Amino acid sequence: MNKTAEQLPVKTQPGDPVRITTPEPWTWEVLAKAFLPDPTLNFWLGKKTNEKVLRDFFEEVVKDTLSSGGEVFGSPDHKAVLVWTRLGYTLEPPTEWKQRWYDVLDPEGVKRYYWLYEAGELGLDEDQLKRSMLPDYGAVLPESQGRGYMSHLLKWTVNYYEEQGYDVPFILASTRRSAKLYCPLVGFHLHKEVFVPEFGEIPVGVFLKRNKK
């Protein structure tokens, strides 16, 4: 086992997630390859989207996450990654690493990033933000998609955070296909699809909210 990946204390099951405790290049490589055709990232990055730009972006995202109280999980075979953000971090000044991924997005991309979340009309107050976690970026290598990696990783980590007493109030899915999977899998419902003229009938973000218990 890699020294920077900590096996989590759960029931024995092949392929259970590992927690990545220091930045590892394979994590942003997986994220970059998987997100290349992603409508949300293409909306934020615009015409400059390519695999190198995405690697630069996700390297800073991973480093920012690990330095700000979020967590990164992966499959033991390095084929899937899920980045979890501590939502209370949005109320705090940005770290050096967040400023770096701001630089990759550039000012227009940063504006689009925050606009999309505002357009989602999530209605979360400050107290809820402070006790919530967000499954921010989930990725599976293209050749390994459709094999249940993300289903297992997402369901496992949602349960993990809820057992720790955190709320998981919403998910931003990039596509309707992802949203259709996540809703029944972890108990969410469709909240709002966000459209922009240049993408036509393809939403640039699909917001899901937690079903009431």
Sequence and secondary structure as in RCSB ss.txt:
>XXXX:A:sequence
MNKTAEQLPVKTQPGDPVRITTPEPWTWEVLAKAFLPDPTLNFWLGKKTNEKVLRDFFEEVVKDTLSSGGEVFGS
PDHKAVLVWTRLGYTLEPPTEWKQRWYDVLDPEGVKRYYWLYEAGELGLDEDQLKRSMLPDYGAVLPESQGRGYM
SHLLKWTVNYYEEQGYDVPFILASTRRSAKLYCPLVGFHLHKEVFVPEFGEIPVGVFLKRNKK
>XXXX:A:secstr
  TTEEE SS   TT  EEE S  HHHHHHHHHHHTT HHHHHHHGGG  HHHHHHHHHHHHHHHHHTT EEEE 
TTSSEEEEEEEGGGGGS   HHHHHHHHHHHHHHHHHHHHHHHHT     HHHHHTBEEEEEEEE GGGTTSSHH
HHHHHHHHHHHHHTT B  EEEESSHHHHHHHHHHHTEEEEEEE  GGGTTS SEEEEEE   
